[in-house]
Structures are given as C-alpha cells and as structure tokens.
C-alpha cells in the first residue's frame, strides 16, 4: 500500500503546483502530464499464471492546438493478488501447505503478480462539436513498448531467508518482450486547463519470453519459449497541462 500512498501524494502535489498555470480560456498547445489508474484481466499465456490486476502510472505527451497527432511516452505499473501457478509447491508441508522457516517454525510465502509496461505512442481525437470552453471526442492511440511481468514472493515474517535472491530468480518466472498497445476511449480537454481527463479500453499485446534459464520448482526450463501475453485494461487518466504559448501567438 505504500506505493499507492506515494502516488496519491505526488498527484496532490502536482495539482497544487499546477494551479498557477490555468488562467486562460482558449485553445493552446501544451505538454500534458498524464496520471492514470487501470483495472484489467489477462488472456493468452498470462491467463495460465495470473488473474485480474490493478495498476497506476504516468506519462508525458504533446498536445497540439488543433486535432493533429499527439505523441508521448507512458509507464504503467500493474499488480495482482492471484497467482495460479504455485511455484512454492515442492517446498510446502503436506498437511497445511506452509513452509518451514530458518527458525524451524511454520511460515507463509505469499505469491503476487507484479509487472510494468512502458510505451512510446502516437494518436489523436475524432472531435465532437467544439464548445466555447472545451473540446472533446473519441480518443485513439497506438503505442509500441516493453512489457515485463513476474511472480513476487512476499515473506512478510522474514522467516524464510533460505530463499535468497538467487533462489527466487529460479522461481519468479520473469518474462519480458516488446508490446503493441492500442487505445480507444473518450477525452475531454478544457481550454483553461482545469478539467482534463480520458477513459477507455487499452489492450496490451505482449510478445514475450521467459528470461530465467532454469525453474527450480519443476527442474525444467522454458527459456526462450515464445509467449503471447495479453492484458485487457480499462484505464482512467487525468491530465495536468503545461501550456507552451498563448492562443493569440499561434498561427492558425
């Protein structure tokens, strides 16, 4: 939960710092700070290992004054509580499914999904009729990026120190590779910069592979085996615009 608190604190700081930049009420080009949340499900090869997830992230983009192409970069971190593939199974006790710690007491190792997707993208908007104080429409984007995911082992009692970093690397099933990221949704941009948001569906199609040479729990390897990992995310984002110049300085 600590990363969520930090994320929310940074969001409030950006909002307060941004208030001095939003005095005008006309369309202007801007650098957009993107702060977003997402919730999603997985399919393809990821569905054999994980289930639903949540995510947070941010990015920067350039917003032209007219409905020309946007372009920018985004980073999304996602996390889930369900791991279907029990990589700790060979080490669990037969009766209660727990692990024996260094102190000879029973302890629990929780398995969690962790991952991220970083992308460069371009896109635009199919506008609805423009209003006096805002513009809005159907937002589309297409990005290419890098997707990575793995199983995180959480030893909250700090009792399972026999599972060192090197051992965990043989159990975490880390996979990564390049990704294609389309987006389709709705965007609202106010000319004074105070209300700017979007929401929509963002699939992440990852062409990945396992990056661990040996899996210690199965004594097998899937290193180099190609995977098709898919995330179906519903994303909601808020823009903080930093305007480049006044509207009366722009050549229409």
ZADO-1210 file (C-alpha; in nm, 4 decimals, padded with zeros to 6 digits):
<atoms>
<atom x="00.0000" y="00.0000" z="00.0000" code="UNK" pos="1"/>
<atom x="00.2975" y="00.2347" z="00.0443" code="UNK" pos="2"/>
<atom x="00.3399" y="00.2875" z="-00.3318" code="UNK" pos="3"/>
<atom x="-00.0266" y="00.3900" z="-00.3573" code="UNK" pos="4"/>
<atom x="00.0167" y="00.6497" z="-00.0806" code="UNK" pos="5"/>
<atom x="00.3257" y="00.7904" z="-00.2522" code="UNK" pos="6"/>
<atom x="00.1450" y="00.8018" z="-00.5860" code="UNK" pos="7"/>
<atom x="-00.1528" y="00.9873" z="-00.4340" code="UNK" pos="8"/>
<atom x="00.0767" y="01.2357" z="-00.2579" code="UNK" pos="9"/>
<atom x="00.2608" y="01.3117" z="-00.5815" code="UNK" pos="10"/>
<atom x="-00.0722" y="01.3600" z="-00.7575" code="UNK" pos="11"/>
<atom x="-00.1870" y="01.6186" z="-00.4993" code="UNK" pos="12"/>
<atom x="00.1486" y="01.7982" z="-00.5196" code="UNK" pos="13"/>
<atom x="00.1196" y="01.8249" z="-00.8982" code="UNK" pos="14"/>
<atom x="-00.2357" y="01.9558" z="-00.8734" code="UNK" pos="15"/>
<atom x="-00.1423" y="02.2302" z="-00.6259" code="UNK" pos="16"/>
<atom x="00.1686" y="02.3286" z="-00.8208" code="UNK" pos="17"/>
<atom x="-00.0294" y="02.3445" z="-01.1409" code="UNK" pos="18"/>
<atom x="-00.2963" y="02.5925" z="-01.0327" code="UNK" pos="19"/>
<atom x="-00.0896" y="02.8963" z="-01.1288" code="UNK" pos="20"/>
<atom x="-00.0816" y="02.7897" z="-01.4963" code="UNK" pos="21"/>
<atom x="-00.4546" y="02.7791" z="-01.5725" code="UNK" pos="22"/>
<atom x="-00.5749" y="03.1361" z="-01.6176" code="UNK" pos="23"/>
<atom x="-00.6634" y="03.1487" z="-01.9899" code="UNK" pos="24"/>
<atom x="-00.9682" y="03.0090" z="-02.1695" code="UNK" pos="25"/>
<atom x="-00.8604" y="02.9498" z="-02.5318" code="UNK" pos="26"/>
<atom x="-00.7049" y="02.6506" z="-02.7107" code="UNK" pos="27"/>
<atom x="-00.3270" y="02.6326" z="-02.6789" code="UNK" pos="28"/>
<atom x="-00.0625" y="02.3672" z="-02.7441" code="UNK" pos="29"/>
<atom x="00.0583" y="02.2027" z="-02.4259" code="UNK" pos="30"/>
<atom x="00.2822" y="01.9457" z="-02.2650" code="UNK" pos="31"/>
<atom x="00.0457" y="01.7087" z="-02.0844" code="UNK" pos="32"/>
<atom x="00.1398" y="01.5301" z="-01.7634" code="UNK" pos="33"/>
<atom x="-00.0670" y="01.2113" z="-01.7579" code="UNK" pos="34"/>
<atom x="-00.1580" y="01.0385" z="-01.4293" code="UNK" pos="35"/>
<atom x="-00.3694" y="00.7259" z="-01.4668" code="UNK" pos="36"/>
<atom x="-00.5232" y="00.4238" z="-01.2948" code="UNK" pos="37"/>
<atom x="-00.6263" y="00.0981" z="-01.4543" code="UNK" pos="38"/>
<atom x="-00.8016" y="-00.2294" z="-01.3819" code="UNK" pos="39"/>
<atom x="-00.7815" y="-00.5324" z="-01.6047" code="UNK" pos="40"/>
<atom x="-00.7889" y="-00.9012" z="-01.6826" code="UNK" pos="41"/>
<atom x="-00.5385" y="-01.1185" z="-01.8671" code="UNK" pos="42"/>
<atom x="-00.5645" y="-01.3689" z="-02.1511" code="UNK" pos="43"/>
<atom x="-00.3324" y="-01.5713" z="-02.3681" code="UNK" pos="44"/>
<atom x="-00.0395" y="-01.7311" z="-02.1873" code="UNK" pos="45"/>
<atom x="-00.0739" y="-01.4917" z="-01.8934" code="UNK" pos="46"/>
<atom x="-00.4136" y="-01.6422" z="-01.8057" code="UNK" pos="47"/>
<atom x="-00.2382" y="-01.9684" z="-01.7131" code="UNK" pos="48"/>
<atom x="-00.0467" y="-01.7853" z="-01.4400" code="UNK" pos="49"/>
<atom x="-00.2427" y="-01.4764" z="-01.3275" code="UNK" pos="50"/>
<atom x="-00.5920" y="-01.3345" z="-01.2998" code="UNK" pos="51"/>
<atom x="-00.7170" y="-00.9759" z="-01.2568" code="UNK" pos="52"/>
<atom x="-00.4947" y="-00.6815" z="-01.1677" code="UNK" pos="53"/>
<atom x="-00.4872" y="-00.3120" z="-01.0841" code="UNK" pos="54"/>
<atom x="-00.2362" y="-00.0525" z="-01.1957" code="UNK" pos="55"/>
<atom x="-00.1072" y="00.3023" z="-01.1699" code="UNK" pos="56"/>
<atom x="00.1160" y="00.5069" z="-01.3947" code="UNK" pos="57"/>
<atom x="00.2092" y="00.8302" z="-01.5609" code="UNK" pos="58"/>
<atom x="00.3484" y="00.9855" z="-01.8732" code="UNK" pos="59"/>
<atom x="00.4168" y="01.2942" z="-02.0827" code="UNK" pos="60"/>
<atom x="00.2701" y="01.3883" z="-02.4182" code="UNK" pos="61"/>
<atom x="00.2498" y="01.6806" z="-02.6594" code="UNK" pos="62"/>
<atom x="-00.0998" y="01.8137" z="-02.7298" code="UNK" pos="63"/>
<atom x="-00.1215" y="02.0289" z="-03.0471" code="UNK" pos="64"/>
<atom x="-00.3620" y="02.3191" z="-03.0696" code="UNK" pos="65"/>
<atom x="-00.5681" y="02.1503" z="-03.3400" code="UNK" pos="66"/>
<atom x="-00.6720" y="01.7879" z="-03.3701" code="UNK" pos="67"/>
<atom x="-00.3397" y="01.6738" z="-03.5125" code="UNK" pos="68"/>
<atom x="-00.1374" y="01.3764" z="-03.3926" code="UNK" pos="69"/>
<atom x="-00.0383" y="01.3606" z="-03.0285" code="UNK" pos="70"/>
<atom x="00.2761" y="01.1783" z="-02.9276" code="UNK" pos="71"/>
<atom x="00.4360" y="01.0886" z="-02.5986" code="UNK" pos="72"/>
<atom x="00.5522" y="00.8217" z="-02.3544" code="UNK" pos="73"/>
<atom x="00.3787" y="00.6354" z="-02.0735" code="UNK" pos="74"/>
<atom x="00.4701" y="00.3943" z="-01.7963" code="UNK" pos="75"/>
<atom x="00.2156" y="00.1692" z="-01.6230" code="UNK" pos="76"/>
<atom x="00.2866" y="-00.0496" z="-01.3201" code="UNK" pos="77"/>
<atom x="00.0373" y="-00.3301" z="-01.2524" code="UNK" pos="78"/>
<atom x="-00.0086" y="-00.5680" z="-00.9624" code="UNK" pos="79"/>
<atom x="-00.2394" y="-00.8558" z="-00.8728" code="UNK" pos="80"/>
<atom x="-00.3099" y="-01.0842" z="-00.5770" code="UNK" pos="81"/>
<atom x="-00.3858" y="-01.4081" z="-00.7649" code="UNK" pos="82"/>
<atom x="-00.1117" y="-01.6409" z="-00.8894" code="UNK" pos="83"/>
<atom x="-00.2419" y="-01.9693" z="-01.0293" code="UNK" pos="84"/>
<atom x="00.0996" y="-02.1317" z="-01.0733" code="UNK" pos="85"/>
<atom x="00.2228" y="-02.2357" z="-00.7272" code="UNK" pos="86"/>
<atom x="00.5992" y="-02.2239" z="-00.7670" code="UNK" pos="87"/>
<atom x="00.6412" y="-02.2926" z="-00.3923" code="UNK" pos="88"/>
<atom x="00.4538" y="-02.6258" z="-00.4073" code="UNK" pos="89"/>
<atom x="00.7643" y="-02.8539" z="-00.3760" code="UNK" pos="90"/>
<atom x="00.8690" y="-02.6728" z="-00.0580" code="UNK" pos="91"/>
<atom x="00.5350" y="-02.6752" z="00.1267" code="UNK" pos="92"/>
<atom x="00.4426" y="-02.9143" z="00.4065" code="UNK" pos="93"/>
<atom x="00.1968" y="-03.1867" z="00.3134" code="UNK" pos="94"/>
<atom x="-00.0547" y="-03.1153" z="00.5894" code="UNK" pos="95"/>
<atom x="-00.1119" y="-02.7398" z="00.5928" code="UNK" pos="96"/>
<atom x="00.0715" y="-02.6133" z="00.2835" code="UNK" pos="97"/>
<atom x="00.3069" y="-02.3833" z="00.4746" code="UNK" pos="98"/>
<atom x="00.6864" y="-02.3556" z="00.4628" code="UNK" pos="99"/>
<atom x="00.9435" y="-02.4314" z="00.7288" code="UNK" pos="100"/>
<atom x="01.1450" y="-02.1237" z="00.8200" code="UNK" pos="101"/>
<atom x="01.5021" y="-02.0978" z="00.9390" code="UNK" pos="102"/>
<atom x="01.3781" y="-02.0982" z="01.2974" code="UNK" pos="103"/>
<atom x="01.2008" y="-02.4332" z="01.2333" code="UNK" pos="104"/>
<atom x="00.8591" y="-02.2707" z="01.2715" code="UNK" pos="105"/>
<atom x="00.5974" y="-02.2690" z="01.0006" code="UNK" pos="106"/>
<atom x="00.5785" y="-01.9576" z="00.7828" code="UNK" pos="107"/>
<atom x="00.3874" y="-01.8432" z="00.4766" code="UNK" pos="108"/>
<atom x="00.5197" y="-01.7140" z="00.1462" code="UNK" pos="109"/>
<atom x="00.2579" y="-01.5107" z="-00.0396" code="UNK" pos="110"/>
<atom x="00.2659" y="-01.5077" z="-00.4193" code="UNK" pos="111"/>
<atom x="00.1745" y="-01.1897" z="-00.6058" code="UNK" pos="112"/>
<atom x="00.1701" y="-01.0667" z="-00.9646" code="UNK" pos="113"/>
<atom x="00.3945" y="-00.7715" z="-01.0497" code="UNK" pos="114"/>
<atom x="00.4731" y="-00.6115" z="-01.3835" code="UNK" pos="115"/>
<atom x="00.5021" y="-00.2993" z="-01.5947" code="UNK" pos="116"/>
<atom x="00.4579" y="-00.1756" z="-01.9479" code="UNK" pos="117"/>
<atom x="00.6495" y="00.1207" z="-02.0927" code="UNK" pos="118"/>
<atom x="00.5478" y="00.2610" z="-02.4299" code="UNK" pos="119"/>
<atom x="00.6001" y="00.5309" z="-02.6893" code="UNK" pos="120"/>
<atom x="00.2810" y="00.6227" z="-02.8690" code="UNK" pos="121"/>
<atom x="00.1032" y="00.8499" z="-03.1110" code="UNK" pos="122"/>
<atom x="-00.2662" y="00.9175" z="-03.1517" code="UNK" pos="123"/>
<atom x="-00.5374" y="01.1737" z="-03.1929" code="UNK" pos="124"/>
<atom x="-00.9025" y="01.2537" z="-03.1422" code="UNK" pos="125"/>
<atom x="-01.2130" y="01.2319" z="-03.3577" code="UNK" pos="126"/>
<atom x="-01.3768" y="01.5513" z="-03.2305" code="UNK" pos="127"/>
<atom x="-01.7344" y="01.6100" z="-03.1304" code="UNK" pos="128"/>
<atom x="-01.8716" y="01.9617" z="-03.1980" code="UNK" pos="129"/>
<atom x="-01.6373" y="02.2072" z="-03.0270" code="UNK" pos="130"/>
<atom x="-01.7664" y="02.4177" z="-02.7370" code="UNK" pos="131"/>
<atom x="-01.6693" y="02.7648" z="-02.6192" code="UNK" pos="132"/>
<atom x="-01.4666" y="02.6401" z="-02.3225" code="UNK" pos="133"/>
<atom x="-01.3668" y="02.2824" z="-02.4053" code="UNK" pos="134"/>
<atom x="-01.3166" y="02.0229" z="-02.6772" code="UNK" pos="135"/>
<atom x="-01.3885" y="01.6515" z="-02.6565" code="UNK" pos="136"/>
<atom x="-01.4233" y="01.3430" z="-02.8702" code="UNK" pos="137"/>
<atom x="-01.3232" y="00.9838" z="-02.9377" code="UNK" pos="138"/>
<atom x="-00.9600" y="00.9323" z="-02.8391" code="UNK" pos="139"/>
<atom x="-00.7380" y="00.6782" z="-03.0127" code="UNK" pos="140"/>
<atom x="-00.3742" y="00.5858" z="-02.9677" code="UNK" pos="141"/>
<atom x="-00.1273" y="00.3266" z="-03.0885" code="UNK" pos="142"/>
<atom x="00.1900" y="00.2522" z="-02.8972" code="UNK" pos="143"/>
<atom x="00.4888" y="00.0201" z="-02.9041" code="UNK" pos="144"/>
<atom x="00.6630" y="-00.0687" z="-02.5839" code="UNK" pos="145"/>
<atom x="00.8240" y="-00.3130" z="-02.3451" code="UNK" pos="146"/>
<atom x="00.6210" y="-00.5481" z="-02.1227" code="UNK" pos="147"/>
<atom x="00.7566" y="-00.7365" z="-01.8217" code="UNK" pos="148"/>
<atom x="00.5886" y="-00.9449" z="-01.5535" code="UNK" pos="149"/>
<atom x="00.6932" y="-01.1886" z="-01.2813" code="UNK" pos="150"/>
<atom x="00.5816" y="-01.3585" z="-00.9607" code="UNK" pos="151"/>
<atom x="00.6746" y="-01.1749" z="-00.6446" code="UNK" pos="152"/>
<atom x="00.7341" y="-01.3776" z="-00.3277" code="UNK" pos="153"/>
<atom x="00.6375" y="-01.1895" z="-00.0114" code="UNK" pos="154"/>
<atom x="00.7966" y="-01.3242" z="00.3062" code="UNK" pos="155"/>
<atom x="00.6234" y="-01.0865" z="00.5460" code="UNK" pos="156"/>
<atom x="00.7531" y="-01.2601" z="00.8596" code="UNK" pos="157"/>
<atom x="01.1139" y="-01.2525" z="00.7289" code="UNK" pos="158"/>
<atom x="01.1465" y="-01.6161" z="00.8360" code="UNK" pos="159"/>
<atom x="01.2235" y="-01.7805" z="00.5013" code="UNK" pos="160"/>
<atom x="01.5739" y="-01.6495" z="00.4455" code="UNK" pos="161"/>
<atom x="01.6798" y="-01.9728" z="00.2773" code="UNK" pos="162"/>
<atom x="01.5038" y="-01.8355" z="-00.0306" code="UNK" pos="163"/>
<atom x="01.7808" y="-01.5987" z="-00.1281" code="UNK" pos="164"/>
<atom x="01.7692" y="-01.3608" z="-00.4241" code="UNK" pos="165"/>
<atom x="01.9392" y="-01.6164" z="-00.6487" code="UNK" pos="166"/>
<atom x="01.6912" y="-01.8862" z="-00.5476" code="UNK" pos="167"/>
<atom x="01.3936" y="-01.6580" z="-00.6070" code="UNK" pos="168"/>
<atom x="01.5187" y="-01.5844" z="-00.9579" code="UNK" pos="169"/>
<atom x="01.4697" y="-01.9532" z="-01.0308" code="UNK" pos="170"/>
<atom x="01.1094" y="-01.9319" z="-00.9134" code="UNK" pos="171"/>
<atom x="00.9740" y="-01.5922" z="-01.0203" code="UNK" pos="172"/>
<atom x="00.9028" y="-01.6832" z="-01.3874" code="UNK" pos="173"/>
<atom x="01.0145" y="-01.3409" z="-01.5119" code="UNK" pos="174"/>
<atom x="00.9099" y="-01.2794" z="-01.8716" code="UNK" pos="175"/>
<atom x="00.9521" y="-00.9757" z="-02.0936" code="UNK" pos="176"/>
<atom x="00.9464" y="-00.8614" z="-02.4521" code="UNK" pos="177"/>
<atom x="00.8059" y="-00.5995" z="-02.6835" code="UNK" pos="178"/>
<atom x="00.4394" y="-00.4998" z="-02.6828" code="UNK" pos="179"/>
<atom x="00.1786" y="-00.3347" z="-02.9028" code="UNK" pos="180"/>
<atom x="-00.0647" y="-00.1063" z="-02.7184" code="UNK" pos="181"/>
<atom x="-00.3794" y="00.0308" z="-02.8881" code="UNK" pos="182"/>
<atom x="-00.6278" y="00.2533" z="-02.7022" code="UNK" pos="183"/>
<atom x="-00.9834" y="00.3645" z="-02.7752" code="UNK" pos="184"/>
<atom x="-01.1911" y="00.5840" z="-02.5481" code="UNK" pos="185"/>
<atom x="-01.3178" y="00.9340" z="-02.4694" code="UNK" pos="186"/>
<atom x="-01.1186" y="01.2523" z="-02.3965" code="UNK" pos="187"/>
<atom x="-01.2247" y="01.5887" z="-02.2526" code="UNK" pos="188"/>
<atom x="-00.9920" y="01.8928" z="-02.2602" code="UNK" pos="189"/>
<atom x="-01.0915" y="02.2298" z="-02.1144" code="UNK" pos="190"/>
<atom x="-00.9276" y="02.5438" z="-02.2529" code="UNK" pos="191"/>
<atom x="-00.8492" y="02.6817" z="-01.9068" code="UNK" pos="192"/>
<atom x="-00.6684" y="02.3592" z="-01.8149" code="UNK" pos="193"/>
<atom x="-00.8674" y="02.2822" z="-01.5022" code="UNK" pos="194"/>
<atom x="-01.0605" y="01.9733" z="-01.6142" code="UNK" pos="195"/>
<atom x="-00.8824" y="01.7332" z="-01.8482" code="UNK" pos="196"/>
<atom x="-00.9469" y="01.3603" z="-01.8419" code="UNK" pos="197"/>
<atom x="-00.9891" y="01.0478" z="-02.0515" code="UNK" pos="198"/>
<atom x="-01.1061" y="00.6899" z="-02.0137" code="UNK" pos="199"/>
<atom x="-01.1225" y="00.3864" z="-02.2365" code="UNK" pos="200"/>
<atom x="-01.0057" y="00.0368" z="-02.3208" code="UNK" pos="201"/>
<atom x="-00.6329" y="-00.0307" z="-02.3597" code="UNK" pos="202"/>
<atom x="-00.5287" y="-00.3833" z="-02.4598" code="UNK" pos="203"/>
<atom x="-00.1613" y="-00.4695" z="-02.4176" code="UNK" pos="204"/>
<atom x="-00.0404" y="-00.7386" z="-02.6586" code="UNK" pos="205"/>
<atom x="00.2976" y="-00.8698" z="-02.5466" code="UNK" pos="206"/>
<atom x="00.5326" y="-01.0878" z="-02.7495" code="UNK" pos="207"/>
<atom x="00.7450" y="-01.2093" z="-02.4606" code="UNK" pos="208"/>
<atom x="00.9592" y="-01.4973" z="-02.3449" code="UNK" pos="209"/>
<atom x="01.0943" y="-01.6399" z="-02.0196" code="UNK" pos="210"/>
<atom x="01.4235" y="-01.4811" z="-01.9096" code="UNK" pos="211"/>
<atom x="01.5141" y="-01.7435" z="-01.6448" code="UNK" pos="212"/>
<atom x="01.7365" y="-02.0292" z="-01.7607" code="UNK" pos="213"/>
<atom x="01.6061" y="-02.2833" z="-01.5063" code="UNK" pos="214"/>
<atom x="01.2917" y="-02.3276" z="-01.2955" code="UNK" pos="215"/>
<atom x="01.3925" y="-02.4738" z="-00.9590" code="UNK" pos="216"/>
<atom x="01.0457" y="-02.5999" z="-00.8630" code="UNK" pos="217"/>
<atom x="00.9976" y="-02.8159" z="-01.1744" code="UNK" pos="218"/>
<atom x="01.3623" y="-02.8818" z="-01.2677" code="UNK" pos="219"/>
<atom x="01.2807" y="-02.7790" z="-01.6244" code="UNK" pos="220"/>
<atom x="01.3441" y="-02.4771" z="-01.8421" code="UNK" pos="221"/>
<atom x="01.1225" y="-02.2670" z="-02.0635" code="UNK" pos="222"/>
<atom x="01.3984" y="-02.0224" z="-02.1507" code="UNK" pos="223"/>
<atom x="01.3494" y="-01.8800" z="-02.4977" code="UNK" pos="224"/>
<atom x="00.9969" y="-02.0210" z="-02.5411" code="UNK" pos="225"/>
<atom x="00.7826" y="-01.7598" z="-02.7160" code="UNK" pos="226"/>
<atom x="00.4697" y="-01.6357" z="-02.5368" code="UNK" pos="227"/>
<atom x="00.1651" y="-01.4291" z="-02.6257" code="UNK" pos="228"/>
<atom x="00.0671" y="-01.2281" z="-02.3175" code="UNK" pos="229"/>
<atom x="-00.2429" y="-01.0077" z="-02.3286" code="UNK" pos="230"/>
<atom x="-00.3808" y="-00.7586" z="-02.0775" code="UNK" pos="231"/>
<atom x="-00.7261" y="-00.6047" z="-02.1215" code="UNK" pos="232"/>
<atom x="-00.7155" y="-00.2809" z="-01.9250" code="UNK" pos="233"/>
<atom x="-00.9823" y="-00.0239" z="-01.8554" code="UNK" pos="234"/>
<atom x="-00.7875" y="00.2985" z="-01.7995" code="UNK" pos="235"/>
<atom x="-00.8931" y="00.6295" z="-01.6440" code="UNK" pos="236"/>
<atom x="-00.6497" y="00.9226" z="-01.6627" code="UNK" pos="237"/>
<atom x="-00.6189" y="01.2857" z="-01.5591" code="UNK" pos="238"/>
<atom x="-00.4130" y="01.5436" z="-01.7491" code="UNK" pos="239"/>
<atom x="-00.2216" y="01.8325" z="-01.5963" code="UNK" pos="240"/>
<atom x="-00.1430" y="02.0615" z="-01.8946" code="UNK" pos="241"/>
<atom x="00.1540" y="02.2967" z="-01.9087" code="UNK" pos="242"/>
<atom x="00.0784" y="02.5412" z="-02.1901" code="UNK" pos="243"/>
<atom x="00.3528" y="02.6407" z="-02.4310" code="UNK" pos="244"/>
<atom x="00.2216" y="02.9726" z="-02.5637" code="UNK" pos="245"/>
<atom x="-00.0839" y="03.1950" z="-02.5726" code="UNK" pos="246"/>
<atom x="-00.3530" y="03.1397" z="-02.8330" code="UNK" pos="247"/>
<atom x="-00.3013" y="03.4827" z="-02.9888" code="UNK" pos="248"/>
<atom x="00.0617" y="03.3915" z="-03.0581" code="UNK" pos="249"/>
<atom x="-00.0269" y="03.0809" z="-03.2591" code="UNK" pos="250"/>
<atom x="-00.0526" y="03.0725" z="-03.6341" code="UNK" pos="251"/>
<atom x="-00.3802" y="02.9034" z="-03.7149" code="UNK" pos="252"/>
</atoms>
